[in-house]
Amino acid sequence: MSLSSKRYKGSSLSFNDVFLPPVTGSNVFPDNVDLSTRLTQNIKTKLPFWTAAMDTVTSSTMAIAIARLGGVGVIHRNFSIEDQVEEVIAVKRSQSGMITNPVTVTEATTLAEVEQLSARYKNSGFPVIDSRTKKLLGLITNRDTRLHSPKTLVKEVMTPRPKLLTQQSNTTSEEALKFFIKNKLEKLPLVDKNDNIVGLYTWKDVAKKQQYPNASLDHQDRLLVGAAIGVFGDDLLPRAQALVDAGVDILVMDAKNGHHQSSLKALEVLKNKFPKIEIVPPNVVTAKGALAQIKRGAAAIKVGIGVGSICTSTDVTGVGMPQFSAVLEVSEAIVKKNIPVIVDGGLRSSADIIKAFVAGSSSIMSGRLFAGTDETPNEPLSEDPNFKLYRGMGSSGAQSGRYSSRYLQNRVPEGVESAIPLRGPVEKIVATLVVGIKTSMCELASVKVKDLWKREFRQYTPSGISESHPHDIILLEEMRRSTQ
């Protein structure tokens, strides 16, 4: 078949195939750059980063860390429903504004039970209420429980209501901060006119809001979090319902191909069931695929098939598209739909992220960029403690054993397992990416991410690619490694 065939749609470009000419006369400096963006139709964050729903990348620890920095993490689905729910709850309870439904105890609760609640909810103290009226009776903290028998009742050691400082339910977080500084306390119960408990501020939560000003927060000042669900199986709706009940902000459908009818049907079912939840369907690479998802209620379009560093889908099936062209096709087709595009995969550096934005995306999702950091859920490898496991969710390891029931059976693996060097805290990685992105945006005269959608790009020749990287030298680092 010749390339003149009507079925041939032309060549496609990867990020490495294009470069971005600088804009003459740019007056943009790093301090002017604003990286806030829309992750989904209704969710905006300070940074355009998602951590991928991979079992070697995102559990609650990573989701908390990236949300505090300004992005969002997607809890992977290689959990039971119950365990995935606990991961979401852990993120939501890690930081709050006013806690509107605080965990409480009664006067008859034992200190042993208080200790169990403290371990479960990572709390150092609880309001004490009347179990019938919900009236505030006191406060029990870890300072009250020291040196007492586990069988001791709360009423014997708590700080009783007459000695307890409280505020009204309309108290703001700023007012709470002043209260904590003035009174040197760590808990501030909020009550209504009948003295019923209606909320709680903690010093820890108020301080974190000051410490992480760019944090991605919901309407209750809790950290934003996404969670992955599948498209097949009897647990689709039960898992989604449990996650929604736990407070998840975004449901991210985890399947290799968003073009398939099963994915489109599952999206339709989920959107009808949960109309107020942001739902991001599986990946697509064509305009038709994106438009079909938008028709069924997609809150964002995720682009990328066969382009991840640990993905072998294209090797196995031949199906996919180089990422730059895929993003360009999708973004140009849906530009009037007001639905943001997420680039998922194929990203190796801040330069690729900028090219993804120029192609029309609003944010990026990655596993590779954040893998190997302290916050990833896996331990260092036993073979070499300087490395961590990083694997594709289509790999045999990710889809075997107790996870096998969540995936289609009799499939050839479409991912590999790899080792990645330890890379320190994710905050360091994010800071490096942000510096690179802002530097590029200065050269491209772009203050906001959406400004990049108007910028020019050109195609490299093979010699141009070679010329744009270090060449005709021996890197000192490589020389030192070879002599060790």
C-alpha positions as CSV (number, residue, x, y, z in Angstrom):
1,M,0.0,0.0,0.0
2,S,1.5,3.3,-1.0
3,L,1.5,6.4,1.1
4,S,-0.9,8.0,-1.4
5,S,-3.7,5.8,0.0
6,K,-6.8,7.6,1.2
7,R,-6.4,5.8,4.5
8,Y,-3.0,7.4,5.1
9,K,-3.5,10.5,7.2
10,G,0.1,11.8,7.2
11,S,3.0,11.7,9.7
12,S,2.6,12.4,13.4
13,L,5.0,14.1,15.7
14,S,6.4,13.4,19.2
15,F,7.6,16.1,21.6
16,N,11.1,15.4,20.5
17,D,10.2,16.2,16.9
18,V,9.3,19.9,17.5
19,F,11.0,23.0,18.8
20,L,9.6,26.4,19.8
21,P,11.0,29.6,18.3
22,P,11.5,32.4,20.9
23,V,9.2,35.4,20.8
24,T,10.9,38.7,19.9
25,G,10.4,41.5,22.5
26,S,9.1,39.3,25.3
27,N,8.8,41.3,28.5
28,V,7.8,38.4,30.8
29,F,9.9,37.4,33.8
30,P,9.5,34.4,36.1
31,D,7.8,36.4,38.8
32,N,5.1,37.4,36.3
33,V,4.3,33.8,35.3
34,D,1.1,32.3,36.6
35,L,0.9,28.5,36.3
36,S,-2.6,28.2,37.7
37,T,-4.9,26.3,35.3
38,R,-8.1,24.3,35.0
39,L,-7.5,20.6,35.6
40,T,-11.1,19.8,34.8
41,Q,-14.2,21.7,33.7
42,N,-14.8,23.0,37.3
43,I,-11.6,22.5,39.2
44,K,-8.7,25.0,39.0
45,T,-5.3,24.6,40.7
46,K,-2.2,26.6,41.2
47,L,0.0,24.1,39.4
48,P,-0.8,22.1,36.2
49,F,0.4,18.7,37.6
50,W,-1.4,15.4,38.2
51,T,0.5,12.4,39.6
52,A,-0.6,9.3,37.8
53,A,-2.9,6.5,39.2
54,M,0.0,4.0,39.3
55,D,0.7,1.6,42.2
56,T,4.4,2.7,42.2
57,V,3.5,6.4,42.2
58,T,0.3,7.6,43.9
59,S,-1.2,6.5,47.2
60,S,-2.3,8.9,49.9
61,T,1.2,10.1,50.8
62,M,1.9,11.3,47.3
63,A,-1.6,12.7,46.9
64,I,-1.1,14.8,50.0
65,A,2.3,16.0,49.0
66,I,1.3,17.1,45.5
67,A,-1.9,18.7,46.6
68,R,-0.1,20.8,49.1
69,L,2.2,22.0,46.4
70,G,-0.7,22.9,44.1
71,G,-1.4,19.8,42.0
72,V,-3.6,16.7,42.4
73,G,-2.8,13.1,42.9
74,V,-4.9,10.2,41.6
75,I,-5.0,7.2,44.1
76,H,-4.4,4.0,42.1
77,R,-7.0,1.2,42.0
78,N,-4.9,-1.7,43.0
79,F,-6.6,-1.6,46.3
80,S,-9.7,-3.2,47.7
81,I,-12.7,-0.7,47.7
82,E,-12.3,-0.4,51.4
83,D,-8.6,0.3,51.3
84,Q,-8.9,2.8,48.4
85,V,-11.6,4.6,50.4
86,E,-9.2,4.8,53.4
87,E,-6.6,6.4,51.2
88,V,-9.0,9.1,50.1
89,I,-10.1,9.7,53.6
90,A,-6.5,10.0,54.7
91,V,-6.0,12.8,52.1
92,K,-9.1,14.6,53.2
93,R,-8.3,14.4,56.9
94,S,-4.7,15.4,56.4
95,Q,-5.6,19.1,56.2
96,S,-8.8,21.0,56.7
97,G,-10.2,24.4,57.3
98,M,-13.0,24.1,59.7
99,I,-13.8,20.5,60.3
100,T,-17.6,20.4,59.9
101,N,-18.1,16.8,61.2
102,P,-15.4,16.3,63.8
103,V,-14.8,12.9,65.3
104,T,-16.2,13.0,68.9
105,V,-16.2,10.9,72.0
106,T,-18.5,10.7,75.0
107,E,-17.8,10.8,78.7
108,A,-18.1,7.0,78.9
109,T,-15.4,6.5,76.3
110,T,-12.3,4.8,77.7
111,L,-8.8,6.2,77.2
112,A,-8.0,2.9,75.4
113,E,-10.7,3.8,72.9
114,V,-9.4,7.3,72.6
115,E,-6.0,6.0,71.8
116,Q,-7.4,3.8,69.0
117,L,-9.3,6.8,67.5
118,S,-6.1,8.8,67.7
119,A,-4.2,6.2,65.7
120,R,-6.9,5.8,63.1
121,Y,-7.6,9.5,62.5
122,K,-4.1,10.8,63.3
123,N,-5.7,13.2,65.8
124,S,-4.3,14.3,69.2
125,G,-7.7,15.2,70.7
126,F,-11.5,15.0,70.4
127,P,-14.5,17.0,71.6
128,V,-16.5,15.3,74.3
129,I,-20.3,15.4,73.7
130,D,-23.5,14.3,75.2
131,S,-24.5,11.3,73.0
132,R,-28.2,12.3,73.0
133,T,-28.1,16.1,72.6
134,K,-24.7,16.6,70.9
135,K,-24.1,19.3,73.5
136,L,-20.4,20.0,74.0
137,L,-19.3,18.8,77.4
138,G,-15.5,19.1,77.2
139,L,-12.3,18.3,75.3
140,I,-9.9,15.3,75.6
141,T,-6.3,15.6,74.3
142,N,-3.2,13.5,74.6
143,R,-2.0,15.8,77.4
144,D,-5.0,14.6,79.5
145,T,-4.4,10.9,78.9
146,R,-0.8,10.7,80.0
147,L,-0.1,8.5,83.1
148,H,-3.6,7.2,83.3
149,S,-4.9,3.7,83.0
150,P,-6.4,2.7,79.6
151,K,-9.6,1.8,81.4
152,T,-10.0,5.3,82.7
153,L,-13.1,7.1,81.4
154,V,-12.9,10.3,79.5
155,K,-15.1,12.2,82.0
156,E,-12.4,11.7,84.7
157,V,-9.6,13.5,82.9
158,M,-11.1,15.7,80.2
159,T,-11.1,19.5,80.2
160,P,-14.7,20.2,81.2
161,R,-16.9,22.7,79.3
162,P,-16.7,25.6,81.9
163,K,-12.9,25.7,81.5
164,L,-13.0,25.2,77.7
165,L,-12.6,28.2,75.3
166,T,-14.9,28.0,72.3
167,Q,-16.0,30.2,69.4
168,Q,-19.2,30.6,67.3
169,S,-19.7,28.6,64.1
170,N,-19.1,31.6,61.8
171,T,-15.4,32.0,63.0
172,T,-13.0,32.2,60.0
173,S,-9.7,30.5,59.7
174,E,-7.9,33.8,60.1
175,E,-9.8,34.5,63.3
176,A,-8.9,31.0,64.5
177,L,-5.2,31.6,63.8
178,K,-5.3,34.7,66.0
179,F,-7.1,32.7,68.7
180,F,-4.4,30.0,68.7
181,I,-1.6,32.5,68.9
182,K,-3.2,34.5,71.7
183,N,-4.3,31.5,73.8
184,K,-1.5,29.0,73.0
185,L,-4.0,26.2,72.4
186,E,-4.2,23.5,69.7
187,K,-8.0,22.9,69.4
188,L,-10.9,25.3,69.0
189,P,-14.4,23.8,69.2
190,L,-17.1,25.7,67.4
191,V,-20.6,25.8,68.9
192,D,-24.1,27.1,68.0
193,K,-26.3,29.1,70.3
194,N,-27.5,26.0,72.1
195,D,-23.9,25.0,72.8
196,N,-24.0,22.0,70.4
197,I,-20.8,21.1,68.6
198,V,-20.9,22.2,65.0
199,G,-17.2,22.3,64.0
200,L,-13.6,22.3,65.0
201,Y,-10.4,24.2,64.1
202,T,-7.0,22.7,64.9
203,W,-3.7,24.6,65.1
204,K,-2.2,22.0,62.8
205,D,-4.7,22.6,60.0
206,V,-4.7,26.4,60.2
207,A,-0.9,26.4,60.3
208,K,-0.7,24.2,57.2
209,K,-2.9,26.6,55.3
210,Q,-0.3,29.3,56.0
211,Q,2.6,26.9,55.2
212,Y,1.2,25.8,51.9
213,P,-0.5,28.8,50.3
214,N,-0.7,27.2,46.9
215,A,-2.4,24.0,48.1
216,S,-5.3,22.6,46.0
217,L,-8.3,22.8,48.3
218,D,-12.0,22.0,48.1
219,H,-14.8,24.2,49.4
220,Q,-14.1,23.0,52.9
221,D,-10.4,23.8,52.7
222,R,-9.5,20.1,52.5
223,L,-6.9,18.9,50.0
224,L,-8.2,17.9,46.6
225,V,-7.8,14.2,45.6
226,G,-8.7,12.0,42.6
227,A,-9.1,8.3,42.6
228,A,-9.0,5.7,39.8
229,I,-11.8,3.4,38.8
230,G,-12.1,0.8,36.0
231,V,-14.6,0.4,33.3
232,F,-15.3,-3.3,33.7
233,G,-16.5,-5.5,36.5
234,D,-19.2,-5.7,39.1
235,D,-17.4,-3.2,41.4
236,L,-17.6,-0.2,39.1
237,L,-20.6,1.5,40.7
238,P,-19.9,0.2,44.2
239,R,-16.3,1.5,44.1
240,A,-17.4,4.8,42.6
241,Q,-20.2,5.2,45.2
242,A,-17.8,4.4,48.1
243,L,-15.2,6.9,46.8
244,V,-17.8,9.7,46.3
245,D,-19.1,9.0,49.8
246,A,-15.5,9.4,51.1
247,G,-15.3,12.8,49.6
248,V,-13.3,12.2,46.4
249,D,-13.2,15.2,44.1
250,I,-12.4,13.5,40.7
251,L,-13.1,10.0,39.4
252,V,-10.4,9.1,36.8
253,M,-11.4,6.1,34.7
254,D,-8.4,3.8,34.4
255,A,-8.4,1.8,31.1
256,K,-6.0,1.7,28.2
257,N,-8.4,3.0,25.5
258,G,-11.1,5.6,25.9
259,H,-12.3,5.1,22.3
260,H,-13.8,1.7,23.1
261,Q,-17.6,1.4,23.4
262,S,-17.2,-0.2,26.9
263,S,-15.3,3.0,28.1
264,L,-17.9,5.3,26.6
265,K,-20.8,3.3,28.1
266,A,-19.1,3.3,31.5
267,L,-18.6,7.1,31.3
268,E,-22.3,7.6,30.5
269,V,-23.4,5.3,33.4
270,L,-21.1,7.1,35.9
271,K,-22.1,10.6,34.8
272,N,-25.8,9.7,35.1
273,K,-25.2,8.3,38.5
274,F,-22.9,11.1,39.8
275,P,-23.8,14.2,37.9
276,K,-22.0,16.6,40.3
277,I,-18.7,14.7,40.3
278,E,-15.9,15.5,37.9
279,I,-15.3,12.4,35.8
280,V,-12.2,12.0,33.6
281,P,-12.6,9.2,31.1
282,P,-9.8,6.9,29.7
283,N,-7.2,8.2,27.3
284,V,-7.9,9.0,23.6
285,V,-5.7,10.2,20.8
286,T,-8.2,11.4,18.1
287,A,-10.7,14.2,17.7
288,K,-13.5,11.7,17.3
289,G,-12.7,10.0,20.5
290,A,-12.6,13.3,22.5
291,L,-15.9,14.5,21.0
292,A,-17.5,11.2,21.9
293,Q,-16.4,11.6,25.5
294,I,-17.5,15.2,25.8
295,K,-20.9,14.2,24.5
296,R,-21.2,11.8,27.4
297,G,-20.1,14.2,30.1
298,A,-16.3,14.2,30.3
299,A,-14.9,16.8,32.7
300,A,-11.5,16.8,30.9
301,I,-10.0,14.9,28.0
302,K,-6.9,12.8,28.8
303,V,-4.6,12.2,25.8
304,G,-2.0,9.5,25.4
305,I,-1.9,5.8,24.2
306,G,1.3,3.9,24.0
307,V,3.6,6.7,24.9
308,G,4.6,6.1,28.5
309,S,8.2,5.2,29.3
310,I,7.0,1.8,30.8
311,C,4.2,1.2,28.3
312,T,4.4,-1.4,25.5
313,S,0.9,-1.1,24.1
314,T,2.2,0.1,20.7
315,D,4.8,-2.7,20.6
316,V,2.0,-5.2,21.2
317,T,-0.9,-3.7,19.3
318,G,0.5,-1.1,16.9
319,V,-2.3,1.2,18.1
320,G,-1.6,4.7,19.4
321,M,-0.2,8.0,18.2
322,P,2.9,10.2,18.9
323,Q,1.9,12.5,21.7
324,F,2.4,16.0,20.3
325,S,0.2,15.3,17.3
326,A,-2.4,13.6,19.4
327,V,-2.7,16.6,21.7
328,L,-2.8,19.0,18.8
329,E,-5.6,17.1,17.1
330,V,-7.7,16.7,20.2
331,S,-7.2,20.3,21.5
332,E,-8.0,21.9,18.1
333,A,-11.2,19.8,17.8
334,I,-12.6,20.7,21.2
335,V,-11.3,24.2,21.6
336,K,-14.9,25.6,21.6
337,K,-16.2,23.0,24.0
338,N,-14.5,24.6,27.0
339,I,-13.2,21.3,28.2
340,P,-9.5,21.1,29.3
341,V,-7.0,18.7,27.9
342,I,-4.6,16.6,30.0
343,V,-1.4,15.2,28.5
344,D,-0.8,11.7,30.0
345,G,2.5,10.2,29.2
346,G,5.5,10.9,26.9
347,L,6.9,13.6,29.1
348,R,10.6,13.5,30.0
349,S,11.4,17.1,31.1
350,S,10.0,20.6,31.5
351,A,10.7,21.1,27.8
352,D,8.2,18.4,26.9
353,I,5.7,19.9,29.3
354,I,5.9,23.3,27.6
355,K,5.5,21.6,24.2
356,A,2.4,19.9,25.5
357,F,1.0,23.2,26.5
358,V,1.8,24.7,23.1
359,A,-0.1,21.8,21.5
360,G,-3.2,22.9,23.5
361,S,-3.2,21.1,26.8
362,S,-4.0,22.7,30.2
363,S,-2.2,20.2,32.5
364,I,0.0,17.2,32.5
365,M,-0.3,13.8,34.2
366,S,2.8,11.8,34.7
367,G,4.2,8.8,36.5
368,R,7.7,8.9,35.3
369,L,8.4,12.5,36.3
370,F,7.4,11.8,39.9
371,A,8.5,8.1,40.3
372,G,11.4,7.3,42.7
373,T,10.6,10.1,45.0
374,D,10.2,9.7,48.8
375,E,6.4,9.9,48.6
376,T,5.9,7.0,46.2
377,P,4.3,4.0,48.0
378,N,7.0,1.4,47.3
379,E,10.2,0.6,49.2
380,P,13.7,0.7,47.7
381,L,14.6,-2.5,45.8
382,S,16.2,-5.4,47.7
383,E,18.6,-5.8,44.8
384,D,19.8,-2.3,45.1
385,P,18.5,0.1,47.8
386,N,19.4,3.1,45.6
387,F,16.5,2.3,43.3
388,K,12.7,1.9,43.5
389,L,10.4,-0.1,41.4
390,Y,8.5,1.7,38.7
391,R,6.1,-0.3,36.6
392,G,3.3,0.2,34.1
393,M,-0.2,-0.7,35.1
394,G,-0.4,-2.9,32.1
395,S,2.6,-4.9,33.3
396,S,2.3,-8.5,34.4
397,G,3.3,-7.5,38.0
398,A,0.6,-4.8,38.3
399,Q,-2.1,-7.2,36.9
400,S,-1.2,-10.4,38.8
401,G,-2.1,-12.0,42.1
402,R,-4.7,-10.2,44.2
403,Y,-5.1,-7.5,41.5
404,S,-5.9,-9.9,38.6
405,S,-9.7,-9.8,39.0
406,R,-9.7,-6.1,38.2
407,Y,-8.3,-6.5,34.7
408,L,-9.3,-8.3,31.5
409,Q,-8.0,-11.8,31.5
410,N,-6.0,-13.6,28.8
411,R,-4.2,-10.4,27.8
412,V,-0.6,-10.0,26.8
413,P,1.2,-7.6,29.2
414,E,1.3,-4.1,27.8
415,G,3.8,-2.6,30.3
416,V,7.2,-3.4,31.8
417,E,8.7,-3.2,35.3
418,S,11.8,-1.0,35.7
419,A,14.1,0.4,38.3
420,I,14.4,4.1,38.9
421,P,16.9,5.9,41.1
422,L,15.9,7.4,44.4
423,R,15.2,11.1,43.8
424,G,14.4,12.6,47.1
425,P,11.2,14.6,48.0
426,V,8.7,15.3,45.3
427,E,8.8,19.0,46.3
428,K,12.3,19.2,44.8
429,I,11.2,17.6,41.5
430,V,8.2,20.0,41.3
431,A,10.4,23.0,42.0
432,T,12.8,22.0,39.2
433,L,10.0,21.5,36.8
434,V,8.4,24.9,37.7
435,V,11.7,26.7,37.2
436,G,12.1,25.2,33.7
437,I,8.5,25.9,32.7
438,K,8.7,29.5,33.9
439,T,12.0,30.1,32.1
440,S,10.5,28.8,28.9
441,M,7.3,30.9,29.3
442,C,9.5,34.0,29.6
443,E,11.1,33.3,26.3
444,L,7.7,32.6,24.8
445,A,6.1,35.8,26.1
446,S,3.5,33.8,28.0
447,V,2.2,34.8,31.4
448,K,-0.5,32.0,31.6
449,V,-0.6,28.5,30.3
450,K,-3.4,29.3,27.9
451,D,-1.1,32.0,26.3
452,L,1.1,29.1,25.0
453,W,-1.8,27.8,22.9
454,K,-1.1,30.7,20.4
455,R,2.7,30.1,20.1
456,E,4.4,28.8,17.0
457,F,6.2,25.4,16.7
458,R,8.4,24.0,14.0
459,Q,9.5,20.5,13.1
460,Y,13.1,19.3,13.7
461,T,15.2,17.5,11.2
462,P,17.2,14.5,12.5
463,S,20.4,16.7,12.4
464,G,18.5,19.4,14.2
465,I,17.6,17.0,17.0
466,S,21.2,16.0,17.3
467,E,22.4,19.6,17.3
468,S,20.0,20.6,20.1
469,H,21.4,18.2,22.6
470,P,25.0,18.0,24.0
471,H,27.1,16.6,21.2
472,D,30.7,16.0,20.1
473,I,31.9,15.8,23.8
474,I,32.5,13.3,26.5
475,L,30.4,14.2,29.5
476,L,32.5,14.4,32.7
477,E,29.9,12.5,34.7
478,E,30.1,9.6,32.2
479,M,33.9,9.6,32.3
480,R,33.8,9.4,36.1
481,R,31.4,6.6,36.1
482,S,33.4,4.6,33.6
483,T,36.6,4.9,35.7
484,Q,34.9,3.7,39.0
